Amino acid sequence: MNERSYMLENEKISKVLMKLSLPATVGMIVNALYNIVDTIFIGRGVGTIAIGALAIAFPIQMIIMAIAQTVGVGGASALSRSLGAKDIERADKVAGNSFISVFIVSIITVVFSFIFMEPILRLFGATENILPYAMEYLKVILLGSLYFPFVVCANNLIRAEGNAKASMIIMVIGTGLNIILDPLFIFVFNMGIAGAAWATIISQFASLVYVGIYMYGGKSALKIRIRHLKLEGSIVKEIFTVGFSSFTRQAAGSVVAIVVNNSLKFYGGDMAISIYGTVNKVIMFLFMPLFGVVQGMQPIVGYNYGAKKVSRVKETVKLSIIVTTILATTSVLIGELFPNLIMKVFTKDKAFIESSASVLRIIIAGIPVIGVQVVGSTLFQSIGKAVPALILSLLRQVLFLIPLVLILPRIGNLGLIGIWMAYPIADILSTAVTGFLLKNEMKKMYSVE
């Protein structure tokens, strides 16, 4: 048994969760910081209309990343369980099949996006003023999307083998370089929104280089050879079946963006879309610590479920819920107490600051309870139960948020306020359902222990 396997199977859960979650959380915060910094430089260097362009282009990036996460999360789950069962050869095959799968699907998606770029952007709510900026930005981003999905996929597998530190470094490299290149390309080279996109894909390429060094420089526990790159139907099916819930969650975010952006265009126009784009980046930043915790949780749960150590699985889930709830509540308090200060970072426009600060306060009101939803969804992914994982991934955004966004603005002429109110209501409802399913699953684990 190697050092990482011993840690996952035998060390104290709180210690292992801290060891794996802390680097993952730092990495996720750094990654969210990239989105924040991008928006700050574009808002101050190009204008608030360009922030609206980011809000329109971002869901398309999310779809591409959703494909990478599908393979990455599904592969990580299969990899953790294979390592827990001591089947090293199968773990190597899972990694090889993950890499080939993400490469093929990424090429198809990027080519399709280039061909149908303008109609796709219009579908996502681009107005005539926002469209040129969105196209200028997306054309460059798509070039990086030929290789960045590989980085996202590899990052999941690296975490699954228990090396959270290397996963953190991958994200820190990309974000750190992007923070340096953004002002250089936007202000010094005067490249506008395209400069932000070039800074992004160059930074992503730097992360790719590190992944290559890690995977083939002797640091990884995986030993991927040519024979492992041959697609095997059973492995590919398992990867996509388990990872599909992750895809639906992120792709659902893009479907939500279509509904929300077009509703905002109807009720508020360019300014409302730009406000949503800014607030959404702040919310992503607030959410990142939660995802860092569940990324640390995933290899512990997957490994011990594969090793049939159910008590360690249950202990990990309970501790993760406690930690995510504390983090979520802390983040919301900061957002509720200092919304104007946060929004001043993005622009000097006083009307924009006041409006976006009010929106932020409404949208984040339900986040304190969301830890249960995030942990529950990750649990079912980690133990390979695709159907409940799929249901939970659709719950918040598709089953609750979309109907609420469409219905609430029409009640009592709420308009824009109704759109913003939909978010906390969806958070509370989805958490209640997740809590019910999670409680039942934990009971089943008790009965088989």
N, C-alpha and C positions, 0 to 999 in steps of 0.2 A: 504493500500500500504506500503510494507516494505521499508527500507532505500535504498536498492540497486535498487529496481524498481523505486523509486522516482528519484534517481540519473540519471538513464538511460532515463527517460521520461521527466524530467523537468529541470535539471541543464544545465548551459551553455555548448554547445558542446565542445568548446576548453578546458574547465576545465575537462569535463568527459573524453575526448580523452586523455588528459595528464594523468589523474588519472589512466586510464586503460592501456594506451600504455607504460607509463614509466616502471612500474613493468614488463610488458610483454617483453619490449625491453631489460631490464636488464637481465631477465631470458633467453631470446634468445641469448644474447651476451655471457652469462655465459655458456650456452649449447654449443655454437660454440667454446668457449674457451676450453671446454673439448676435442673437436676434434683436436684443435690446439695443446694442451698440449700432447695429446696422440701421435700425429705425431712427436712432438719435442723429446719426450723421446725415442720413437722407432727409430727415425733417428739417434740420438746420442748414444743410448744404443745398438742397433742391427745393424743399417746400412741403407743406402738408398734403398737397395733391399727390405727391410722389409716395407718401405714406399710404394713401388710398390704393396706389398701384401695387404696393407690397401686399395689402390686404386681399387684392384680387389674385395676384400671382401665387401667394403662399399656399392656397388649397391645392393647386396643381403640383407644387413641390411636395405637399403632404401625400398626394396619391403615389408619387414615385417613391417616397420614403416608406409609405405603407407597404408597398411591394417588397422592399428590402426588409422591413420589419416582419412581414409574413414569413419569409424564409429564415430570418435571423431568430425570431422568437420560437418558431416551430423547430428549427434546428437546435436551438439552445435547450429546449425541453427534451428532445430526443437524446441529445448529447449528455445532459445531466443524468438522465435515467440509465443510459448505457454505461456511463462511468460508475454510477452507483451499483450496477449489476456486474461490474468488473469486466465488461465486454469492450476492451480497448479497440479491437479491430473494427467493431461496428461504429464506435465513436468517430474513428477516422473516416469511415465511409459516410457518416452523417455530415461531417464537415465538408468533405469533397463534393457531395451531392448538393449541399447548400450553396457552395460557391458557383458551381456550374448553373444551377437553377436561377440564381439571382442575376448572373451575367446575361443569360438568354432573355429573361423577362424584362430586364432594364432596357436592353437595346430596342425591343419591340415597343415599349412604352414611350421612349424618347423619340423615336422616329414618328410615331403616331402624333405625339404632341407638337412636333415641328410642322407636320403637314396641316393640322387643324388648329393651329395656335389662335388665330383671331376669333373664330366661332366659339372656341372653348373659353376664351377670356370674356367674351360677351355673355356666354352662358353663366359665368361666375359673377356677373353683375357689373362688368366694366362700363362706365359711362364714356361718352365721346371725349371728355377731358382727360380721363384716367387711362384710356386704352393705349395711347402712344407710349406712355411711361411703362405700362405693364408689359408691352411687347418688347421694348428695348431691354428691360430687365430679364425677362424670361428667356430670350434668345441665347443669352450668355449662360444663364443658370442651367439650361438643358445640356450644354456641353459637359459640364461637370457631373451631370446626372448619368453620364455614361459609365462613370467609375465610382462615384460616391456611394451608391447603393451597396457595393462590395464592402466598403468600409463599415457601413451600418451593420451589415450581416456579420462580418468578422468580429465586430465589437461585441455582439450578443454571444457569439461562440466563445470568445475569450473570457467573458464574464462567467459563462457556464462551466468552464474548466477551473473556475475559482480564482482567476487573476484579475481582481477588480482594479488594481493599481495600473496595470497596462491599459485597461479599458479607459481609465481616467486620463492617462497620458495622451491617448489618441484624440480625445475631445479637447484637451487643453492645447495641444499643438494647433489644431484647426482654428479654435477660437482666438488664441493668442496672436497668431499670425494675421488673422482677419482684422483684429482690432488695430494692428499696426498698418495694414494695407488700406483699410477703409478711408481714413483721412487723406492718405497719400494720393489715392486714385480719384477721390471726389473733389478735394480742395486744391491739391498741388497740380495734378494732371488735368483737373477740370473736366472729368469724364462723366459727371452727373450720376444718374442712377445706374448706368452701365458700369461705372467704376466700382460701385458697391458689389455688383454681380461678379466682376472679374476678381475682386478681392476675395469673394466667397469661394469661387471654384479653385483658385490657386491655393488657398488655405486647405481646402478639402483634399487636394492632390498631395500636400505635405503629410496629411494624416494617412493617406494611402501608402506612401513610402514607408512610414513607420510600421504600418500593419505588415507590409512585406518583410521588413527586417525582423519583426517579432516572430511571424509565422515560420520563416525559413532561416532564422538565425540561431536556432536551438533553444529559444526561450519558451516556446509553447510545448505543452504536454502532448499535443497532437502531432502526429507524424504523417502528414498527407502526401501520398505518393500518386503516381499516374493512375494506378489501378483504382484508387479511391475516387477518381474524377468521373468514373463511368456511372451514368444515371441508373439507379435501381428503383423499379416501380414502387416497391413496398416502402422504401425509405422516403422517396419523394412524396408519396401519398401521405405518410405520417407527418412530414414537415409541413405540407400545405394544409392538412386537416387541422392540426393543432394551431398552426400560425394564422389560420384564416380569421380567427376571432380578433387577432391583433390588426389584421388588414381591415376588417369591417369597422373596427373602432376608429382607425385613422382615416379610412376612406369615408366613413360616416361623417367625419369632420369636414370633408370636402363637400358632401351633400348638404350638410348644414350650412356651409359657406354659401352655396348657391341660393338656398332659401333666405338666409339672413341678409346677404349682400343685396339681393333683389328686393327684399322687403325694405331695407335701409334706403335703397335708391328711390323707392316709391314714397316712403314716409319722410325722408330727410335729405336725399341727394348726396353729392360729393362729400360734404362735410361729415355727414353721419357715417359714411363708409370709412373715412380717414380716422374718425374717433374710434370706431370699432377696431380698426387695424392697430391703433396704438394701445388701446385697452387690452386687446387680445394678447399682445406681446408681454404686457405686464402680468397678465393672468398666467401665461405660460411660465414665466419666471417664478411665480408663486407656487405653481404646481410641481416644478422640477424636483424639489427635495422629496416629495412624496414618491415620485417615480424612481428616484435614487434608492429609496428604502426598498421598494418592491423589486428592483433589479438586484439588490443584495439578497433579498428573500428568495428569489427564483431558483438559483443553484442549490440552496440549502434544502428547499422543499422538494425539488426534482430529484436530487441525489438520494435523500433519505426515503422518499416514496419508493424509488427504485430499489433501495436496500431494505425495504419493508420495516423501517423504523418510524412507525406512525406517531409515536409520542413526540418525536423531534419535529415532525411536520406541524402538529397542532401547536406546540410551544412557539414555533417560528411565526405562525399565523397570528396568534394572540399578541405577541410582542410587536409585530409589524403594525397591527391595527392601533395599538397604543401610541407608538412612535409617530405614525402618519397623522393621527388625530391631533397630537400636540403640535406638530410642525404646521399642519393646515391652519389651526387656530391662531398660532403665532403670526403666520403670513397674513391672515385676514386682518388681524388687529393693526398691523403696519399699514395695510392698504386703506383701512377705514379711518385711521387717525391722521395719515399724511397724504391724502390723494392729490391735493394741489401741488405739493412739493414734488411728488413723483412725476406728475405730468409736465411740470416746468422743465424737466430735463430734456423733453422732446422738442419743445417749441417755445417761442416768446409770445405767441398769439394768445392774448388774455381770454378771449371768448372761447377759444379751443380748449384752453386749460380748464376753465370753469365747467364747461360742458362735459369734458372727458372725465374730470374728477367725480362728478355726480354719477356718471355711468359706471365708473369703476366701483363705487360704493355699493351700487345695486347688484351688479353682476357677481361680486365675490361673496355676497352675504351667505350663500349656502355651502361654501367650500369647507367650513370646519367639519362637516360630517362626511366628506367625500372619501376620506381614508378607507372606510369600510368597503366602498365600491371599488377602489383601485386594488386593494389587497385581495378581495374576493375574486375579481376577474383574473388576477395573476395566479392565484391558487389553482383554479381550474385549468389554466394553460399549463402550469408547471407539472400537474399530475396527468396530463394528457387527455382530459375530459373536454372534448371539442365542443359538444352541444351547449352545455351551460356556459362555457367560456364565450361562445358566439352570442348567446342571448344577452349576457352581461355587457359585452362589447357594444351591442346595439342599443342597450337599454336607455342610457342617459341622452344620447344625441338623436337617435332616430325615433325611438318609441315615445319619448317624452318631449324633448326640446323642439323638434320640428313642428309637431302639432301645436305646441304652446306658442311658438313664434308666429304661426299662421292665425291662431285664434285670438290670443290676448289683445293685439293691437285694435281689433274690431269691437272689443267689449268696452262700452262706455267711452268710445273715441280715445282710448289710451294711446294709440299711435306708437311712437318710438318708445315710450315708457313701457308699453306692453312687451315689446321685444326684449328690453333689458330685464324685465321681471321674469321672463321665461327661464332664464338661466338658474337662479337660486331655487325656483320651484322644481325644475328638472333634477337638480342636484339632490334635493330632499327625497323626491319620489324614487329615484333610481337607487339611492342608498337604502331605502326601506326594503325594496325588493331584493337587493343584493344581500342584505342582512338575513332575510328569510332563507334564501338558497344556501348561504354560507353556514347558517346554523344547522340546517339539515345535513350538509356534507360532513360537518364536524361530528354530528351524532353518528353517522355511518362509520366514521373512523374509530369512534369510541367502541362501537359494537364489534369491530373486527380485530381490535387490539388484543 
